Amino acid sequence: MLELYQFELSQYSEKVRLILDFKGLEYRKIEVAPGIGQVDLFRMTGQRQVPVLKDGSRFIVDSTEIAKYLDAQYPEKPLIPVEPKQRGLCLMMEEWADESIGIKGRKALFSAITQDRDFRTSLLPSSTPDILKTLVGEVPSDFLNVLGAGVGYSTDAVNRAMADLKQDLEALILILSDSPYLCGEEPTLADLAVAGLSILLKFPDAAYLELPSQVLGKGVPGIADNPAYAPFFQWRDRLYNDYRKPIIGASTPTSSDRPTSIQIE
């Protein structure tokens, strides 16, 4: 069985999980503990970052390389179009999503958890002791902002990321206004990348991730709760309903409709 070394809240890991589900491939998730787990991963693969996919004795690193590998080794339900123009558009949009939604979404989520202590603590693993949750919740926002500035998450950087994300979502809504998917009539790697990477902006309503129920459907203020971007998240959630497997034992909304073009009033 395929094995996915991951962080549950990693948007790039979620991109790969969505791809695996789309292709109907069975896999086992292996959560990599920050620190010691990354050291172990490095010993095996020479790579500290997730996601990493193990197929037999082979390790594939990087979400894009994993997608290409899966398309080559498991060609049923292809991710990347064959027609040259569509293929080029798909690959270009997937790379854009990695660099835009993927990176900027992380900055936007950091801002959200900095401002909201309840949201911050709700994202901790369920196994986290109550005393540690309390300590995390009591960390002053100003202190978190100072820490963030040290790793490139300054207030200015976060504000720029938020502005760029809003423009990106507006552009995606326009692209989807007359098409059910980003590159045409069938889903491609571009759709799965954009959808999977967007989880940090707004978590799906259904239990696709191992998260507390109170954060489902929640996300970054100004984006997740903004009606202007609701058409994008409705499109994303329809795609999830069609292809993403919910956690065993969880229920997910039923729908007989595939994603349709977004109606713009």
C-alpha positions as CSV (number, residue, x, y, z in Angstrom):
1,M,0.0,0.0,0.0
2,L,1.1,3.5,-0.7
3,E,2.3,5.5,2.4
4,L,2.0,9.3,2.7
5,Y,4.3,11.0,5.2
6,Q,2.5,14.1,6.0
7,F,1.3,16.8,8.4
8,E,-2.5,16.8,8.7
9,L,-2.7,20.6,8.5
10,S,-0.2,20.9,5.6
11,Q,-2.0,22.2,2.5
12,Y,0.5,20.5,0.3
13,S,-0.2,17.2,2.0
14,E,-3.9,17.8,1.5
15,K,-3.2,18.5,-2.2
16,V,-1.7,15.0,-2.4
17,R,-4.5,13.4,-0.4
18,L,-7.1,14.9,-2.8
19,I,-5.1,13.6,-5.8
20,L,-4.9,10.1,-4.3
21,D,-8.6,10.0,-3.6
22,F,-9.4,11.3,-7.1
23,K,-7.4,8.4,-8.5
24,G,-9.1,6.0,-6.2
25,L,-5.8,4.8,-4.7
26,E,-5.6,3.3,-1.2
27,Y,-2.9,4.8,1.0
28,R,-1.9,5.0,4.6
29,K,-1.2,8.3,6.3
30,I,1.9,8.6,8.5
31,E,1.9,11.7,10.6
32,V,5.4,13.2,10.9
33,A,6.1,14.7,14.3
34,P,7.7,18.1,14.0
35,G,11.4,17.8,15.0
36,I,12.3,14.2,15.7
37,G,9.9,12.9,13.1
38,Q,11.5,15.2,10.5
39,V,14.9,13.9,11.4
40,D,13.7,10.3,10.8
41,L,12.2,11.4,7.5
42,F,15.5,13.0,6.5
43,R,17.4,9.8,7.3
44,M,15.1,7.8,5.0
45,T,14.7,10.3,2.1
46,G,17.2,13.2,2.5
47,Q,14.1,15.4,2.8
48,R,12.7,17.1,5.9
49,Q,9.6,18.6,4.4
50,V,6.3,16.8,3.7
51,P,4.6,15.5,1.8
52,V,6.6,12.4,0.9
53,L,5.1,9.4,-0.8
54,K,6.4,5.9,-0.4
55,D,5.6,3.4,-3.1
56,G,7.3,0.1,-2.4
57,S,10.9,0.9,-1.8
58,R,10.7,4.3,-3.6
59,F,10.3,7.7,-2.0
60,I,8.9,10.6,-4.0
61,V,9.2,14.1,-2.6
62,D,7.3,17.3,-3.4
63,S,3.6,17.4,-4.2
64,T,4.1,18.2,-7.9
65,E,6.6,15.4,-8.4
66,I,4.2,13.1,-6.5
67,A,1.4,14.1,-8.9
68,K,3.5,13.4,-12.0
69,Y,4.7,10.1,-10.5
70,L,1.1,8.9,-9.8
71,D,0.0,9.9,-13.3
72,A,2.8,7.8,-14.8
73,Q,2.5,4.8,-12.6
74,Y,-1.3,4.8,-12.1
75,P,-2.6,6.3,-15.4
76,E,-6.3,5.6,-14.8
77,K,-8.1,8.9,-14.3
78,P,-5.2,11.1,-15.6
79,L,-4.4,14.3,-13.9
80,I,-2.6,16.1,-16.7
81,P,-4.2,16.6,-20.1
82,V,-2.6,15.2,-23.3
83,E,-3.6,18.0,-25.6
84,P,-0.7,20.5,-25.7
85,K,-2.5,23.7,-24.9
86,Q,-4.6,22.2,-22.1
87,R,-1.5,20.4,-20.7
88,G,0.5,23.7,-20.6
89,L,-2.3,25.6,-19.0
90,C,-2.8,22.9,-16.4
91,L,0.9,22.7,-15.4
92,M,1.2,26.5,-15.3
93,M,-1.9,26.9,-13.2
94,E,-0.7,24.2,-10.8
95,E,2.6,25.8,-10.3
96,W,0.9,29.2,-9.8
97,A,-1.4,27.7,-7.1
98,D,1.6,26.3,-5.3
99,E,3.4,29.6,-5.2
100,S,0.3,31.8,-4.6
101,I,-2.5,30.1,-2.7
102,G,-0.1,27.6,-1.0
103,I,2.4,30.1,0.4
104,K,0.1,33.1,0.9
105,G,-2.6,31.0,2.5
106,R,-0.2,30.0,5.2
107,K,0.5,33.6,6.0
108,A,-3.2,34.4,6.1
109,L,-3.9,31.5,8.5
110,F,-1.1,32.6,10.7
111,S,-2.7,36.0,11.0
112,A,-6.0,34.4,11.9
113,I,-4.6,32.2,14.7
114,T,-2.7,35.2,16.0
115,Q,-5.8,37.2,16.4
116,D,-8.2,34.5,17.7
117,R,-7.1,32.4,20.7
118,D,-10.0,30.0,20.4
119,F,-9.3,29.4,16.7
120,R,-5.6,28.9,17.6
121,T,-6.2,26.3,20.3
122,S,-8.9,24.5,18.3
123,L,-6.3,23.6,15.6
124,L,-4.1,21.8,18.1
125,P,-4.2,18.0,17.9
126,S,-7.0,16.4,19.9
127,S,-4.4,14.6,22.0
128,T,-2.9,17.9,23.2
129,P,-3.2,18.1,27.0
130,D,-5.6,20.7,28.3
131,I,-2.8,22.5,30.2
132,L,-0.8,22.9,27.0
133,K,-3.9,24.2,25.1
134,T,-4.4,26.7,27.8
135,L,-0.7,27.9,27.6
136,V,-1.0,28.2,23.8
137,G,-4.2,30.2,24.1
138,E,-2.6,32.6,26.6
139,V,0.3,33.5,24.4
140,P,-0.1,37.3,23.7
141,S,-0.9,38.2,20.1
142,D,1.9,40.8,20.1
143,F,4.4,38.1,21.0
144,L,3.2,35.9,18.1
145,N,3.4,38.9,15.8
146,V,7.1,39.4,16.8
147,L,7.8,35.7,16.2
148,G,6.0,35.9,12.8
149,A,8.0,38.9,11.7
150,G,11.2,36.8,12.3
151,V,10.1,34.2,9.8
152,G,8.7,36.5,7.1
153,Y,5.2,36.8,8.5
154,S,5.3,40.5,9.4
155,T,2.1,42.6,9.4
156,D,3.0,44.1,6.0
157,A,3.7,40.6,4.5
158,V,0.4,39.3,5.8
159,N,-1.5,42.3,4.5
160,R,0.1,41.9,1.1
161,A,-0.7,38.1,1.1
162,M,-4.3,38.8,2.0
163,A,-4.7,41.4,-0.8
164,D,-3.1,39.0,-3.3
165,L,-5.3,36.1,-2.2
166,K,-8.5,38.2,-2.6
167,Q,-7.4,39.1,-6.1
168,D,-6.6,35.4,-6.9
169,L,-10.0,34.3,-5.7
170,E,-11.7,36.9,-7.8
171,A,-9.7,35.7,-10.8
172,L,-10.6,32.0,-10.1
173,I,-14.3,32.9,-9.9
174,L,-14.1,34.7,-13.3
175,I,-12.3,31.7,-14.9
176,L,-15.0,29.3,-13.5
177,S,-17.9,31.5,-14.6
178,D,-18.4,29.7,-17.9
179,S,-16.6,26.4,-17.2
180,P,-17.0,23.6,-14.6
181,Y,-13.3,23.2,-14.2
182,L,-10.2,25.4,-14.6
183,C,-9.0,23.8,-17.8
184,G,-12.2,22.7,-19.4
185,E,-14.9,20.1,-19.0
186,E,-13.0,17.6,-16.9
187,P,-11.0,18.0,-13.6
188,T,-7.3,18.2,-13.9
189,L,-4.2,18.6,-11.6
190,A,-4.9,22.3,-11.7
191,D,-8.3,21.9,-10.1
192,L,-7.1,19.5,-7.4
193,A,-4.1,21.7,-6.6
194,V,-6.2,24.9,-6.2
195,A,-8.9,23.1,-4.2
196,G,-6.5,21.2,-1.9
197,L,-4.3,24.2,-1.2
198,S,-7.3,26.4,-0.3
199,I,-8.1,24.5,2.8
200,L,-6.1,26.9,5.0
201,L,-8.4,29.7,3.7
202,K,-11.5,27.9,4.7
203,F,-11.9,24.4,6.0
204,P,-14.5,22.3,4.3
205,D,-17.8,21.8,6.1
206,A,-17.5,18.0,6.1
207,A,-14.9,15.9,8.0
208,Y,-12.2,15.3,5.4
209,L,-9.5,16.4,7.8
210,E,-8.8,15.2,11.4
211,L,-9.9,18.5,12.9
212,P,-12.2,19.4,15.8
213,S,-15.8,19.8,14.5
214,Q,-16.0,23.4,15.7
215,V,-13.5,24.5,13.1
216,L,-15.2,22.9,10.1
217,G,-16.4,25.5,7.7
218,K,-14.3,28.2,9.5
219,G,-11.2,30.0,8.2
220,V,-9.5,33.2,7.6
221,P,-11.6,36.3,8.5
222,G,-12.2,38.5,5.5
223,I,-12.0,35.5,3.2
224,A,-13.9,32.6,4.7
225,D,-16.8,34.8,5.8
226,N,-16.9,37.1,2.8
227,P,-19.9,36.5,0.5
228,A,-17.9,37.6,-2.5
229,Y,-15.8,34.5,-2.3
230,A,-18.6,32.1,-1.5
231,P,-18.9,30.9,-5.2
232,F,-15.3,29.7,-5.1
233,F,-15.7,27.7,-1.9
234,Q,-19.0,26.3,-3.1
235,W,-17.2,25.1,-6.3
236,R,-14.3,23.7,-4.1
237,D,-16.7,21.9,-1.8
238,R,-18.6,20.3,-4.7
239,L,-15.4,19.0,-6.0
240,Y,-14.5,17.6,-2.6
241,N,-17.9,16.0,-2.4
242,D,-17.3,14.2,-5.7
243,Y,-13.8,13.0,-5.1
244,R,-12.4,13.4,-1.6
245,K,-13.0,10.6,0.8
246,P,-14.3,11.7,4.3
247,I,-12.8,10.3,7.4
248,I,-14.2,6.9,8.2
249,G,-17.3,7.3,10.4
250,A,-17.9,10.9,9.3
251,S,-20.8,12.0,7.2
252,T,-20.5,14.2,4.2
253,P,-23.1,16.1,2.2
254,T,-24.6,14.1,-0.7
255,S,-24.9,15.6,-4.1
256,S,-25.7,14.2,-7.5
257,D,-24.4,17.2,-9.3
258,R,-20.8,17.6,-10.6
259,P,-19.3,21.1,-10.3
260,T,-20.9,23.5,-12.7
261,S,-19.8,26.9,-13.8
262,I,-20.1,29.6,-11.2
263,Q,-23.0,32.0,-11.7
264,I,-21.9,35.7,-11.5
265,E,-24.6,38.2,-10.8
